[in-house]
Each structure stands twice: as structure tokens, then as C-alpha cells.
Amino acid sequence: MKSLSTLFIAVALLLLAGCNTVKGVGQDLQKAGETIEDAVKKK
């Protein structure tokens, strides 16, 4: 039972870390898109 709990906690931590990584990438892409939009608007 203890090993099952440990496995569950490890999987949960990996999923949470993955979500944060994907969220960070999305924010970076959004900022890059905004920068490109601003550059286009200035021309």
C-alpha cells in the first residue's frame, strides 16, 4: 500500500510540473506574438 501511495504522489507531481511547463511556454508564445503584432503595427 505504501508503494502505491508513493507512486500516486510521484505521478501527481509530474503532472503538475508538466502543466506549469506548458503554461510557461504558452505565455512565452503569447508575448512573442504581441511583440510581432506591435512591430507590424508600427510599419
C-alpha positions in Angstrom: 0.0 0.0 0.0 2.9 2.4 0.8 4.5 1.9 -2.6 1.1 2.6 -4.3 0.8 5.9 -2.4 4.4 6.8 -3.3 3.7 6.1 -7.0 0.5 8.1 -6.9 2.3 11.1 -5.4 5.1 10.9 -7.9 2.7 10.8 -10.8 0.7 13.7 -9.4 3.9 15.8 -9.0 5.0 15.0 -12.6 1.6 16.1 -13.9 1.7 19.3 -12.0 5.2 20.1 -13.2 4.1 19.4 -16.8 1.1 21.7 -16.5 3.4 24.5 -15.3 5.8 24.0 -18.1 3.1 24.0 -20.8 1.6 27.2 -19.2 5.0 28.9 -19.3 5.5 28.0 -22.9 2.1 29.4 -23.8 2.9 32.6 -22.0 6.2 32.9 -23.9 4.5 32.4 -27.2 1.8 34.9 -26.4 4.4 37.6 -25.5 6.3 36.8 -28.8 3.0 37.2 -30.7 2.3 40.5 -29.1 5.8 41.7 -29.9 5.3 40.8 -33.6 1.9 42.5 -33.7 3.4 45.7 -32.3 6.2 45.6 -34.9 3.7 45.2 -37.7 1.5 48.0 -36.4 4.5 50.4 -36.4 5.2 49.9 -40.1 
